[in-house]
């Protein structure tokens, strides 16, 4: 398989787009708000856990050379060092 080198910004853009278009409605529930979702944007696979570490390890084991991207569900940032994590969670309407 040919490797295409992408910038960090492009990896982030593609992962956020995948999250917004297909993953978010499946995973952003009340019990998952505040958890990390780790995304392999090339395969579309994702894993969820409290800190993202276990999820990243599982995805890395499954896809050895993948570039992963993490998001904290319902918040504007993944981690804050003495800053503010603004909650941006919006509940989806019932189907």
N, C-alpha and C positions, 0 to 999 in steps of 0.2 A: 504494500500500500504506500502510495506517495504521501510524504509529509508536507503540508503547507504551513509555513510559518506565519502566524498571525500575531499582531500586537496584542498586548494586554487589553487595550481599549476595545479592539474588535472582538476578542473573546468575551468580554463583559457585555458588549452590545448584543451579540448573538445569544448569549445565555439569558439575558434579561428579556429579549424578545420571545424566546422559547418559553420562559416562565410565564410571561404575560399572556401569550396566545394559547398555551395548552396545559401547562402544569398547574398554574395558580388555582383554577376553579376546582381542581381535584384535591389539593392539599391545604389550602388556606382556610382551615376550620378553627373554631374557638379553641380546641385542645392543642392545635399546632402553632398558634400565635406565639411568637417569641422563640420558636425553634429554628434551627438552621436547615435550609434545603441546599444540598450540594448537587450541582448539575454538570453532567458531561454533555456539552452542547452538541458534540458531533454525533453521538449515539442517541441522544434524547433521554438517556437514563438519568435517574435522580434518586437520592436517598435523603432521609430526614433523621435528625437526632438533635439532642439538646445543644451540643457545642459545634457539631459539624465534623469533629475528628473521626469518629467511627464511620460516619457516612462517607467521608473522603477516602478512608482506608479501604472500605468495601468496594467503592467505585474504582479505585486505583488497582485493586487486585483483579477486578473483572476486565478493566480496560487499561492495560499496562502503561501506555504512552498518552493517555488522555490528559487534556488540560481542563481542570475543574474550576468551577466558579460557585461561590457561596452567597446566599442571601438569608437574612434573618426575616422570617415571615411576619408581616404586619408592621415593620419598622423601616425607617429611611436609611439606616446604616446597619452593618453587621456587628460591629464592636465599637465601643466608645471608651476612650481613656480620659476620664474625668470630664466628659462632655455630656451632651444630652442626646438620648436616643428618642427621637420623635416618633410616636406611633402614628402610622398612616393606614392602619387596617380599616377596611370598609367591608362590611358583611355583604355577601352576595344575596340577591333575592332567592327565595325558595323556588325550586323548579316544579 
